[in-house]
Amino acid sequence: MTQPGRLIGLGVGPGDPELITVKALRLLRESPVVAYFVAKGKKGNAFGIIEAHLQGAQSLMPLVYPVTTEVLPAPLSYEQVISDFYDQAAEDVAQHLQAGRDVAVICEGDPFFYGSYMYLHDRLAHQFEAEVVPGVCSMLGGASVLGVPLVYRNQSLSVLSGVLPHDELKRRLADADAAVIMKLGRNFHKVREVLTELGLADRALYVERATMSNQKVVPFNEVDPMSSPYFSLIIVPGERWQG
Ligand SMILES: C[S@@+](CC[C@H](N)C(=O)[O-])C[C@H]1O[C@@H](n2cnc3c(N)ncnc32)[C@H](O)[C@@H]1O
């Protein structure tokens, strides 16, 4: 009987190809199949990070999202469409695993930190051997390029999604020593409103595509909300402690 392949969730770091770990690079090169989630018509960030490391004989397996927006006309529901898509992607990956081929699913940053790999992991890890290789996540890449310590001494860090409703985001931010706000994009305007209401706008720092060759660090108050892209985040660093 064929020995099944391994499912590998491979964190490839936030953008700079040198921020991939030695282990991730080894497993990437050894995997006969390299899968990655990608929007229709796009190359994909994770793929862009590892492209130069691929060996000729590897099969590429793009898993193309069927929708790019969470707002769909009735009777379609985003949750249902995306859940069906993950079911199908898991079946397609499982075929390779059953045939004895390892599948490396590359993820920007870390696979278990808002990474779509987790939806394959949840569906397949009870059935196949699975290994997850952690990656440098975007908030740490962001802090590095902004040159700002995130948390001093006994402070706690809150990681918040920009998708949260205004009042909920405000409540959580008001309680935070330090915070990272992810998933900006069309949420940018609301997030800026909340930071301004809390008097945090001057302390907040903004970065787009941190550690990538086209990264952009803009003073928070000068960010154009119309162009704020999805691959951006805001850091509200902890109050400096002199040490
Ligand atoms: C689906 S999550 C993926 C997070 C990723 N797995 C990680 O470990 O950072 C996408 C969000 O991560 C953030 N992000 C990912 N890469 C980024 C980068 N290089 N610079 C700034 N933000 C980034 C953005 O907030 C984006 O909306």
The ligand as a Tripos MOL2 file, in Angstrom:
@<TRIPOS>MOLECULE
LIG
   27    29     1     0     0
SMALL
NO_CHARGES

@<TRIPOS>ATOM
      1 C1         -5.1740   36.8480    6.1410 C.3       1 LIG1
      2 S1         -4.1250   37.7990    7.1820 S.3       1 LIG1
      3 C2         -2.6340   36.8880    7.0620 C.3       1 LIG1
      4 C3         -1.7080   37.0920    8.2340 C.3       1 LIG1
      5 C4         -0.4290   36.3010    8.1030 C.3       1 LIG1
      6 N1         -0.6770   34.8690    8.1640 N.3       1 LIG1
      7 C5          0.6020   36.6590    9.1740 C.2       1 LIG1
      8 O1          1.1630   35.7480    9.8110 O.co2     1 LIG1
      9 O2          0.8500   37.8370    9.3610 O.co2     1 LIG1
     10 C6         -3.8400   39.1720    6.1690 C.3       1 LIG1
     11 C7         -3.5690   40.4250    6.9810 C.3       1 LIG1
     12 O3         -2.2380   40.3550    7.4740 O.3       1 LIG1
     13 C8         -1.6270   41.6320    7.4240 C.3       1 LIG1
     14 N2         -0.4100   41.5020    6.6100 N.ar      1 LIG1
     15 C9          0.0740   40.3660    6.0610 C.ar      1 LIG1
     16 N3          1.2830   40.5950    5.5040 N.ar      1 LIG1
     17 C10         1.5560   41.9110    5.7080 C.ar      1 LIG1
     18 C11         2.6620   42.7400    5.4060 C.ar      1 LIG1
     19 N4          3.7330   42.2640    4.7720 N.pl3     1 LIG1
     20 N5          2.6090   44.0430    5.7930 N.ar      1 LIG1
     21 C12         1.5460   44.5250    6.4630 C.ar      1 LIG1
     22 N6          0.4710   43.7730    6.7960 N.ar      1 LIG1
     23 C13         0.4800   42.4910    6.4220 C.ar      1 LIG1
     24 C14        -2.6430   42.6210    6.8660 C.3       1 LIG1
     25 O4         -3.2650   43.2630    7.9510 O.3       1 LIG1
     26 C15        -3.6060   41.7020    6.1410 C.3       1 LIG1
     27 O5         -4.8890   42.2540    6.1130 O.3       1 LIG1
@<TRIPOS>BOND
     1     1     2 1
     2     2     3 1
     3     2    10 1
     4     3     4 1
     5     4     5 1
     6     5     6 1
     7     5     7 1
     8     7     8 2
     9     7     9 1
    10    10    11 1
    11    11    12 1
    12    11    26 1
    13    12    13 1
    14    13    14 1
    15    13    24 1
    16    14    15 ar
    17    14    23 ar
    18    15    16 ar
    19    16    17 ar
    20    17    18 ar
    21    17    23 ar
    22    18    19 1
    23    18    20 ar
    24    20    21 ar
    25    21    22 ar
    26    22    23 ar
    27    24    25 1
    28    24    26 1
    29    26    27 1
@<TRIPOS>SUBSTRUCTURE
     1 LIG1         1 GROUP 0 **** ****
